[in-house]
């Protein structure tokens, strides 16, 4: 229901940092939640981090203390600051958004994150 454009992926060595951004074509007042999933070959897609309209956040256990999700209320953008990256963080990171007026989740095209050992 909303166009999502991700950026910030790339190749980084273990221990390094990346910052992902996801810009939405919808005003933030109409977005119930946004966040990031990741998917690697042969593995199930997993929720990495999410943020709801009231600012509540959730993280998968493996990234707690290393990743931080935030929201820019002026630009309908969410960011994922990823620190202390390790090879297990490698995958395609997919931004999602849930709008207030639809049950259908919107997805971005994905941005690839590769962490070398």
C-alpha positions as protocol buffer text, in pm:
chain_id: "A"
residue {
  index: 1
  type: UNK
  ca { x: 0 y: 0 z: 0 }
}
residue {
  index: 2
  type: UNK
  ca { x: 300 y: 227 z: 29 }
}
residue {
  index: 3
  type: UNK
  ca { x: 619 y: 258 z: -167 }
}
residue {
  index: 4
  type: UNK
  ca { x: 930 y: 181 z: 34 }
}
residue {
  index: 5
  type: UNK
  ca { x: 1283 y: 256 z: -76 }
}
residue {
  index: 6
  type: UNK
  ca { x: 1574 y: 110 z: 117 }
}
residue {
  index: 7
  type: UNK
  ca { x: 1933 y: 221 z: 112 }
}
residue {
  index: 8
  type: UNK
  ca { x: 2255 y: 175 z: 303 }
}
residue {
  index: 9
  type: UNK
  ca { x: 2342 y: -188 z: 243 }
}
residue {
  index: 10
  type: UNK
  ca { x: 2685 y: -298 z: 141 }
}
residue {
  index: 11
  type: UNK
  ca { x: 2990 y: -501 z: 223 }
}
residue {
  index: 12
  type: UNK
  ca { x: 3152 y: -459 z: 561 }
}
residue {
  index: 13
  type: UNK
  ca { x: 3404 y: -649 z: 767 }
}
residue {
  index: 14
  type: UNK
  ca { x: 3309 y: -816 z: 1091 }
}
residue {
  index: 15
  type: UNK
  ca { x: 3295 y: -564 z: 1370 }
}
residue {
  index: 16
  type: UNK
  ca { x: 3198 y: -282 z: 1139 }
}
residue {
  index: 17
  type: UNK
  ca { x: 2882 y: -78 z: 1114 }
}
residue {
  index: 18
  type: UNK
  ca { x: 2616 y: 5 z: 860 }
}
residue {
  index: 19
  type: UNK
  ca { x: 2311 y: 225 z: 869 }
}
residue {
  index: 20
  type: UNK
  ca { x: 2006 y: 124 z: 669 }
}
residue {
  index: 21
  type: UNK
  ca { x: 1730 y: 366 z: 578 }
}
residue {
  index: 22
  type: UNK
  ca { x: 1379 y: 307 z: 453 }
}
residue {
  index: 23
  type: UNK
  ca { x: 1179 y: 596 z: 313 }
}
residue {
  index: 24
  type: UNK
  ca { x: 802 y: 564 z: 286 }
}
residue {
  index: 25
  type: UNK
  ca { x: 575 y: 739 z: 39 }
}
residue {
  index: 26
  type: UNK
  ca { x: 304 y: 768 z: 305 }
}
residue {
  index: 27
  type: UNK
  ca { x: 277 y: 1022 z: 584 }
}
residue {
  index: 28
  type: UNK
  ca { x: 380 y: 885 z: 919 }
}
residue {
  index: 29
  type: UNK
  ca { x: 36 y: 945 z: 1070 }
}
residue {
  index: 30
  type: UNK
  ca { x: -99 y: 672 z: 843 }
}
residue {
  index: 31
  type: UNK
  ca { x: 167 y: 416 z: 929 }
}
residue {
  index: 32
  type: UNK
  ca { x: 104 y: 182 z: 1220 }
}
residue {
  index: 33
  type: UNK
  ca { x: 447 y: 29 z: 1215 }
}
residue {
  index: 34
  type: UNK
  ca { x: 765 y: -9 z: 1017 }
}
residue {
  index: 35
  type: UNK
  ca { x: 1069 y: -225 z: 1047 }
}
residue {
  index: 36
  type: UNK
  ca { x: 1312 y: -467 z: 894 }
}
residue {
  index: 37
  type: UNK
  ca { x: 1322 y: -835 z: 815 }
}
residue {
  index: 38
  type: UNK
  ca { x: 1621 y: -1018 z: 678 }
}
residue {
  index: 39
  type: UNK
  ca { x: 1655 y: -1327 z: 468 }
}
residue {
  index: 40
  type: UNK
  ca { x: 1954 y: -1539 z: 378 }
}
residue {
  index: 41
  type: UNK
  ca { x: 1966 y: -1826 z: 127 }
}
residue {
  index: 42
  type: UNK
  ca { x: 1821 y: -2142 z: 273 }
}
residue {
  index: 43
  type: UNK
  ca { x: 1696 y: -1967 z: 584 }
}
residue {
  index: 44
  type: UNK
  ca { x: 1356 y: -1842 z: 686 }
}
residue {
  index: 45
  type: UNK
  ca { x: 1288 y: -1474 z: 681 }
}
residue {
  index: 46
  type: UNK
  ca { x: 1312 y: -1331 z: 1030 }
}
residue {
  index: 47
  type: UNK
  ca { x: 1208 y: -1008 z: 1192 }
}
residue {
  index: 48
  type: UNK
  ca { x: 1512 y: -803 z: 1285 }
}
residue {
  index: 49
  type: UNK
  ca { x: 1357 y: -491 z: 1434 }
}
residue {
  index: 50
  type: UNK
  ca { x: 1031 y: -303 z: 1431 }
}
residue {
  index: 51
  type: UNK
  ca { x: 892 y: 24 z: 1556 }
}
residue {
  index: 52
  type: UNK
  ca { x: 526 y: 110 z: 1607 }
}
residue {
  index: 53
  type: UNK
  ca { x: 342 y: 438 z: 1583 }
}
residue {
  index: 54
  type: UNK
  ca { x: 382 y: 505 z: 1955 }
}
residue {
  index: 55
  type: UNK
  ca { x: 757 y: 455 z: 1936 }
}
residue {
  index: 56
  type: UNK
  ca { x: 770 y: 107 z: 2084 }
}
residue {
  index: 57
  type: UNK
  ca { x: 1049 y: -108 z: 1948 }
}
residue {
  index: 58
  type: UNK
  ca { x: 1115 y: -477 z: 1921 }
}
residue {
  index: 59
  type: UNK
  ca { x: 1432 y: -663 z: 1829 }
}
residue {
  index: 60
  type: UNK
  ca { x: 1524 y: -1020 z: 1765 }
}
residue {
  index: 61
  type: UNK
  ca { x: 1746 y: -1150 z: 2043 }
}
residue {
  index: 62
  type: UNK
  ca { x: 2053 y: -1186 z: 1826 }
}
residue {
  index: 63
  type: UNK
  ca { x: 2073 y: -812 z: 1751 }
}
residue {
  index: 64
  type: UNK
  ca { x: 1979 y: -666 z: 2089 }
}
residue {
  index: 65
  type: UNK
  ca { x: 2245 y: -427 z: 2207 }
}
residue {
  index: 66
  type: UNK
  ca { x: 2395 y: -400 z: 1859 }
}
residue {
  index: 67
  type: UNK
  ca { x: 2114 y: -269 z: 1639 }
}
residue {
  index: 68
  type: UNK
  ca { x: 1897 y: 35 z: 1694 }
}
residue {
  index: 69
  type: UNK
  ca { x: 1584 y: 119 z: 1500 }
}
residue {
  index: 70
  type: UNK
  ca { x: 1461 y: 476 z: 1491 }
}
residue {
  index: 71
  type: UNK
  ca { x: 1205 y: 687 z: 1312 }
}
residue {
  index: 72
  type: UNK
  ca { x: 1231 y: 1028 z: 1156 }
}
residue {
  index: 73
  type: UNK
  ca { x: 887 y: 1178 z: 1206 }
}
residue {
  index: 74
  type: UNK
  ca { x: 953 y: 1460 z: 962 }
}
residue {
  index: 75
  type: UNK
  ca { x: 1039 y: 1238 z: 667 }
}
residue {
  index: 76
  type: UNK
  ca { x: 846 y: 912 z: 714 }
}
residue {
  index: 77
  type: UNK
  ca { x: 1175 y: 729 z: 732 }
}
residue {
  index: 78
  type: UNK
  ca { x: 1301 y: 453 z: 956 }
}
residue {
  index: 79
  type: UNK
  ca { x: 1666 y: 377 z: 1007 }
}
residue {
  index: 80
  type: UNK
  ca { x: 1847 y: 74 z: 1138 }
}
residue {
  index: 81
  type: UNK
  ca { x: 2185 y: 143 z: 1288 }
}
residue {
  index: 82
  type: UNK
  ca { x: 2381 y: -181 z: 1287 }
}
residue {
  index: 83
  type: UNK
  ca { x: 2695 y: -199 z: 1495 }
}
residue {
  index: 84
  type: UNK
  ca { x: 2934 y: -481 z: 1575 }
}
residue {
  index: 85
  type: UNK
  ca { x: 2826 y: -670 z: 1268 }
}
residue {
  index: 86
  type: UNK
  ca { x: 2913 y: -1034 z: 1231 }
}
residue {
  index: 87
  type: UNK
  ca { x: 2880 y: -1278 z: 939 }
}
residue {
  index: 88
  type: UNK
  ca { x: 2552 y: -1410 z: 1079 }
}
residue {
  index: 89
  type: UNK
  ca { x: 2401 y: -1071 z: 1000 }
}
residue {
  index: 90
  type: UNK
  ca { x: 2454 y: -1129 z: 629 }
}
residue {
  index: 91
  type: UNK
  ca { x: 2139 y: -1126 z: 421 }
}
residue {
  index: 92
  type: UNK
  ca { x: 1891 y: -921 z: 228 }
}
residue {
  index: 93
  type: UNK
  ca { x: 1725 y: -670 z: 456 }
}
residue {
  index: 94
  type: UNK
  ca { x: 1366 y: -594 z: 369 }
}
residue {
  index: 95
  type: UNK
  ca { x: 1178 y: -294 z: 496 }
}
residue {
  index: 96
  type: UNK
  ca { x: 810 y: -331 z: 577 }
}
residue {
  index: 97
  type: UNK
  ca { x: 533 y: -90 z: 661 }
}
residue {
  index: 98
  type: UNK
  ca { x: 183 y: -141 z: 798 }
}
residue {
  index: 99
  type: UNK
  ca { x: -57 y: 138 z: 718 }
}
residue {
  index: 100
  type: UNK
  ca { x: -362 y: 230 z: 920 }
}
residue {
  index: 101
  type: UNK
  ca { x: -608 y: 184 z: 634 }
}
residue {
  index: 102
  type: UNK
  ca { x: -508 y: -159 z: 505 }
}
residue {
  index: 103
  type: UNK
  ca { x: -439 y: -508 z: 632 }
}
residue {
  index: 104
  type: UNK
  ca { x: -184 y: -561 z: 356 }
}
residue {
  index: 105
  type: UNK
  ca { x: 179 y: -520 z: 452 }
}
residue {
  index: 106
  type: UNK
  ca { x: 400 y: -320 z: 220 }
}
residue {
  index: 107
  type: UNK
  ca { x: 751 y: -437 z: 138 }
}
residue {
  index: 108
  type: UNK
  ca { x: 1057 y: -274 z: -6 }
}
residue {
  index: 109
  type: UNK
  ca { x: 1278 y: -436 z: -265 }
}
residue {
  index: 110
  type: UNK
  ca { x: 1550 y: -512 z: -14 }
}
residue {
  index: 111
  type: UNK
  ca { x: 1906 y: -405 z: 38 }
}
residue {
  index: 112
  type: UNK
  ca { x: 2189 y: -654 z: 68 }
}
residue {
  index: 113
  type: UNK
  ca { x: 2417 y: -664 z: 368 }
}
residue {
  index: 114
  type: UNK
  ca { x: 2728 y: -876 z: 350 }
}
residue {
  index: 115
  type: UNK
  ca { x: 2956 y: -912 z: 650 }
}
residue {
  index: 116
  type: UNK
  ca { x: 3290 y: -1075 z: 585 }
}
residue {
  index: 117
  type: UNK
  ca { x: 3481 y: -1267 z: 847 }
}
